[in-house]
């Protein structure tokens, strides 16, 4: 089969599109013929490398996918060849206490497709059978292959960690990203008032179309000052951030008393400063969040099937143009997700 393979960390030229052996399913696995694979910022980190973290190179990147079951392992009875599915990106042991309590994302052996094992930027991928979820009939393969990682991340941030409540003000940074475009919809689903911040008028307009009540073009206005103005100097109850160093101090300052900042990434760097006086005087909570449980993802799929949430696809490219997808992400002109098609 053909697959994208990363054999060493580096620039776009390390993304090789080449022939590799077809995967063979273990007893509890299925092999899925990939129809569409979403591109995430995680893929760019796997390509570039992360100081202090070891990726199992060579590796096929890609965490999201939709497709059709090709073969099933000897122990799989609930799926059959031909079933259309989307894939849960998180892989856990399924046996530890965290897994058995439904907190599989806290499993000691938790990993992500395309990060700890071969992923979805391929014509075929082998995954645990429990990771294959029936594809909603109202979604195209491109839509179904785009949303799992970012919607799961945003849902866990807002619902499980920050516990956003109806009527609260939620500030969502970098509104054009996959996580943030999902977070806008999830916050509105839970009755929050959403302020979406982005660095262009076009992205602000698209955030408003997704349901944001107010937008801030931070290329033109200071986000902190605008939040103070919009909330009568009170601040917001929740900040959703994955930008990291560049927005951290501003995000903390934007919080109202008792506010919660939830962070799932640090794309601009991890060396952030925090005014500890604000932390205790204002009773703030600074929360980390990574991925979420399979139970949460299945809730999300239900909302998407019912039309209450919608995947946001920026563009669709052939799998062989994976380098162009990474280039587009680096250019920060994307709103939502880039999807690669393998068929």
Steps between C-alpha positions, in 0.01 A plus 500: 500500500594867479555700817662816632808403702717711731842340547676796664391835639534807285341729245238412241742285303489227769137426404551208262217346300609144436412130480482316834372160610126467554401465868375167633240521779556342838212300648336809653572737209350600169669630187322801350538617141539874554280731297589825677754606763495828692821699549576635847771715654611181676614372159731798462651437845560135415673615181714766669567318826442615858797554735496238774245277327581193294277400211524140369658575162437405227132581543195563285341824627130579524251469786158549338343283230189362345475205269367150448591189697724283281577202726426406861704311757398155617346633821291780348129427472328841494654624175526348154672586171316779321384685814554879470675633811685793648794449734552607859857632515587392855634153578516358853552164668130448576584311820632746761287678757489823300377315190242301693370822662450656158805725527699326229680827417664477845631148435872470573546343156279748314618603155365663187488366146784654302685597818572177688415252222440512126216730412251581230696670218494175309277294276451245781531525878468238777329613822341335804144406406362720780649801320277447195171690544211472251508799264192725525306470177455876472876562471724467198818300547693831491290644785510177700878479468560855617358554845585233759820638652405868512140454614606252767770740621263798508219303667724373779639851554163670531274231643721280719777738606359855498138386556358789299146588606207675330531878504875505564739700284754289312799649317636275224847589375621436142145441380603375156673186628337159496471485879364853528247468218370192685509683835280782370228250414537300821486811719183615325349151531544536877338843514809718539561848359800473267768756423713368213843655438690466173757694304298591190161641412429195282559256786288714731215491248520122475508470881183711517339270242572205731315673783746731678308784663788747471830490311831678556743559216821497703697625201313828549406509870648385830310191613527578873371855460215381282400232754496766775281722285261224397453367856491835681849433644377177661688253280400161366419181688696266272792543258574227244865528393750291311726779377717495811776748567375779270152521657547356850535821704215664310280193548558495877424874525176452305355273769229616740512406867462123523589466133656195335769495233524166319803428283556213255815614319779753470556564131695823560714362782472364853704756699210706638487730804216506751423774750436287808322786677228486236478125548414514870337843532250420224454129587603394153539146367768418241411167340691272267317277256605235248255310280200337673325167546340278239171550682525872440580446132192284459290778659649740245419265213139493623480880496654512153259236371211707641631816332577686823874508421665517158853417380677797343702407191726768350619307195549148364828385341632168368712303747807547281478877570557459874790749488263764361266433792782557750599816311145634522487435874829684548361797306212533753246578229294187573157513665400156625664184365698391196401154381707260290326244279657162435243374252 
